Amino acid sequence: MEEGRKLQRITRSAKDPVKLRRAIVVMMSGQGQSVPDITSLMQVSDDYVRDVIHAFNEKGFDALDPKWNG
């Protein structure tokens, strides 16, 4: 339950659109939304949704942060 509250805080305060989108995907998944439903609502690919969920399961909240290559 604590994860859900933390995700809600992130979705309200995130200034980075990548972090916000990832947090919403994880939150929707945690609420029982299917991958096809999430892809339809978020306008992203199935692979993106699965990658975000798998990364979150492996790395936790660190997986929400974008990694800058530059």
Summary of the structure (lengths in Angstrom):
residues: 70
radius of gyration: 11.4
end to end distance: 36.2
largest distance: 36.2
contacts: 170
relative contact order: 0.16
helix: 76%
strand: 0%
